[in-house]
């Protein structure tokens, strides 16, 4: 099964959602907390796509 081609494009959406949620609900939403959550969640779909693609091509 191939990874969906749109998976890396979820990064900015995930970063915005994670930043908003962290700002609203998590630890008072300090700047560094929001930035860290946005960076981690923004790059997660890109990394997941690359790992999935690499594992798929290995077969």
FENLIN-V837235 format. One record per residue. N is the residue number from 1. RES is the residue in one letter. SS is DSSP state (h for helix, s for strand, l for the rest). OMEGA is omega as a letter, one per 40 degrees, with the letter a starting at -180 (999 if undefined). NEAR is the number of other C-alpha atoms within 8 Angstrom. Layout:
n=N res=RES ss=SS omega=OMEGA near=NEAR
n=N res=RES ss=SS omega=OMEGA near=NEAR
//
This chain:
n=1 res=X ss=l omega=a near=3
n=2 res=X ss=l omega=i near=6
n=3 res=X ss=l omega=i near=8
n=4 res=X ss=l omega=a near=5
n=5 res=X ss=l omega=a near=5
n=6 res=X ss=l omega=a near=6
n=7 res=X ss=h omega=i near=11
n=8 res=X ss=h omega=a near=9
n=9 res=X ss=h omega=i near=9
n=10 res=X ss=h omega=a near=11
n=11 res=X ss=h omega=i near=14
n=12 res=X ss=h omega=i near=8
n=13 res=X ss=h omega=i near=9
n=14 res=X ss=h omega=i near=11
n=15 res=X ss=h omega=i near=15
n=16 res=X ss=h omega=a near=10
n=17 res=X ss=h omega=a near=9
n=18 res=X ss=h omega=i near=12
n=19 res=X ss=h omega=i near=12
n=20 res=X ss=h omega=i near=9
n=21 res=X ss=h omega=i near=9
n=22 res=X ss=h omega=i near=14
n=23 res=X ss=h omega=a near=13
n=24 res=X ss=h omega=a near=8
n=25 res=X ss=h omega=a near=8
n=26 res=X ss=l omega=i near=9
n=27 res=X ss=h omega=i near=8
n=28 res=X ss=h omega=i near=8
n=29 res=X ss=h omega=i near=11
n=30 res=X ss=l omega=a near=8
n=31 res=X ss=h omega=a near=6
n=32 res=X ss=h omega=i near=6
n=33 res=X ss=h omega=i near=12
n=34 res=X ss=h omega=i near=14
n=35 res=X ss=h omega=a near=9
n=36 res=X ss=h omega=i near=8
n=37 res=X ss=h omega=a near=12
n=38 res=X ss=h omega=i near=14
n=39 res=X ss=h omega=a near=9
n=40 res=X ss=h omega=a near=9
n=41 res=X ss=h omega=i near=12
n=42 res=X ss=h omega=a near=15
n=43 res=X ss=h omega=a near=10
n=44 res=X ss=h omega=i near=9
n=45 res=X ss=h omega=i near=13
n=46 res=X ss=h omega=i near=13
n=47 res=X ss=h omega=i near=8
n=48 res=X ss=h omega=i near=8
n=49 res=X ss=h omega=a near=11
n=50 res=X ss=h omega=i near=8
n=51 res=X ss=h omega=i near=8
n=52 res=X ss=h omega=a near=10
n=53 res=X ss=h omega=i near=10
n=54 res=X ss=h omega=i near=8
n=55 res=X ss=h omega=i near=8
n=56 res=X ss=h omega=a near=9
n=57 res=X ss=h omega=a near=6
n=58 res=X ss=h omega=a near=5
n=59 res=X ss=l omega=999 near=4
//
